Amino acid sequence: MLFKNIASLALLQYATHASAGTNYTSQALDPQLTNTIGDKGGPTLYYNGSGPVPPYNETSPIPAPFTPLYPTNQTENYFYNQVAAIVANGSNYTTKCEKCLASTNIFHEAAISQPVSVITDLLIRVWNLTDFPIYAVTGKSEFSGVGGLGPYWAQLFAKMNESTGDYQAWCYYQWDTCTVPPTIEIDENLYFSPKPPAASVVPKPSGKTINVLHLSDSHLDPRYDIGSEANCSQYLCCRPYSTNTKLHTGISNASVPASRFGYLYCDSPPDLALSSFQSMPSFFNVDDISFAIFTGDIMSHDNDDQLSRAYVEYEETVTYEVFKAEMGNIPIYPTLGNHDSLPEAYNTPNNIDGKKSAGANNIFSWNYDLLSSMWEQDGWITAAEANYASTHYGAYAHTTAQGLRIISINTDFWYVANIFNFFNFTNPDQSGILKFLIKELESCEAKGQRAWIIGHVLSGYDGTNGLPNPTALFYSIVARFAPATIAAIFFGHTHEDQIQIFYDYSATSKNGTLRNTNDIDISKPLTMGFIGPSITPLTGNNAGYQRYQVDAETFEIMGIQTYFANVSESLTWIRPVWEFEYDARSTYNVNGTWPATSPLNATFWTDVTYSMLTNQSLVERYNLLETKSSVVTKNCSTAACAKQKVCYIRSGSGGQGYACPHHDGPF
């Protein structure tokens, strides 16, 4: 996930406290450039970009251009001068929204008539003029060279159309200049048959359980620099160039030197990542784990002009090699995260070039091929499933040895940072990924088979990540197939330990054939979304993972235990220290009324939300556990914050989360 705000005051206050009271161990600052933890035959992992880690300045292939549809004799200066006039108020546009819409249209006209190089140059020149936000040092390094985003943006602009709301959506979600577009209503008849009575029947618990591991957001950082500034002013710390501009510190005089075991504002160094697996036998018998799920995000949070295809391939390869070495014959079922592609978060529909293809010509097929082949090689999915994943955005469906159907979908197709979601904006499923999900669930329903859905970017919660239209259709899919077929849903992305509840619709939600997916009935809970804690501490969190007790037949979640490493203490460690954090049932069953034999289902968690509205200490406990008990957790001690948390937890789509109050709590 991309976080945009660091709590500078809390960061500085904690750094002062840490520097004054810490005795650093020699092991924490051992400058060895390879991992000191891990003995199961996995790959050697590196620090500070050493060894085979690709350099910062490596460039990558760019996508083939679309043939200009309407070639003209206009020049680059013609388009640039129009945008410059709008920026300088030398036009008839008065509001920021009008200016953004007009500028977007100019880029559209340029993209359908000019070579890609012209669009790239225009983007650089407009950045030089306006200094709009980017994740790079300069506009040139963002849109050409290592960043190389210009050709991708050219494809987007060529496909955009004002009639489908693309301009308004682009100007709201990317530039915050227009009002939020309305969420479309869903005609469910176009996607699936009406819900039969049997689909509302919840299977009874079997009384038998299996153990399942949930890993998420590993974000291994092979460029992590031991001893560098871990208390930096930039977004990602623990790099050789990290500085604290308020304290005037850097690698030579770091206010908090980066422990080789990790820190609050850094991605996972090799020893921290490996220690998560090494810690497991201290808490449970690893041989009792039936399988694991990994809800995505492998890459470190580098800027756009520091990433390359070679770096992505390196990170993905060594991460899955580590997973296989550490977990052995225990299968792991992964899903793609937004940091599992290049450029970050970008994915395109297979037919973006106007041709109907199976995906072999998709500009991201190299990545889908790499990942699916590794998953097959490791024995996690079959050859047929890998072949489907390679041509369908990494998506697959697999039946475990226990009989559970795991359906993995690419949630970048509803992620706000995927620019290719901003053409044909009112189509909630232009990639077909949700049609694939429906087909799988229909098959499960026909066979009486239970299913888990795994993805990376959560569909709801605070509404800042999942776009309303595709998550509206997803919500309708969940409402159609839960609780009888869908046993649970799993996400990652936020780096927090969170939950979201899916409810049935209210009686007033449907007008003719159209469904208002924001009109839900919280007296009718259906199923749960579990948002797994991250291994990476970024940003301001601790490292963590979870173990589930799962009903062996219904595949409902019966128990959850969370384990964490308090990285604020990492400079005092001889090796990473992992601890048991909490058990969900004992923590949240505050009245002791929930039967021990009943699952931690949507009804249980709905009761928890009601308790939160009257028990502030319970809200504060949830708030702390979200961050894996981080020492810099922001306060949530007001009734307004409690209402915000409850609203987020009860929001399963982007539109629902967007309607929550956003200024009453820490997140």
Secondary structure, 3 states (H helix, E strand, C coil): CCCCCCCHHHHHHHHHHHHHHCCCCCCCCCCCCECCCCCCCCCCCECCCCCCCCCCCCCCCCCCCCCCCCCCCCCHHHHHHHHHHHHCCCCCCCCHHHHHHHHHHHHHHHHCCCCHHHHHHHHHHHHHHHCCCCCCCCHHHHHCCCCCCHHHHHHHHHHCCHHHCHHHHHHHHCCCCCCCCCCCCEEHHHCCCCCCHHHHCCCCCCCCEEEEEEECCCCECCCCCCCCECCCCCCCCCCCCCCECCCCECCCCCCCECCCCCCCCCCECHHHHHHHHHHHHHCCCHHHEEEEEECCCCCCCCCHHHCCHHHHHHHHHHHHHHHHHHHCCCCEEECCCCCCCCCCCCCCCCCCCCCCCCCCCCCCHHHHHHHHHHHHHCCCCCHHHHHHHHHCCCCEEEECCCCCEEEECCHHHHECCCHHHHCCCCCCCCCCHHHHHHHHHHHHHHHCCCEEEECCCCCCCCCCCECHHHHHHHHHHHHHHCCCCEEEEEECCCCCCEEEEEEEECCCCEECCEECCCCEEEEEEEEEEEECCCCCCCCCCCEEEEEEEEECCCCCEEEEEEEEECHHHHHHCCCCCEEEEEEHHHHHCCCCCCCCCCCCCHHHHHHHHHHHCCCHHHHHHHHHHHCCCCCCCCCCCCHHHHHHHHHHHCCCCHHHHHCCCCCCCCC
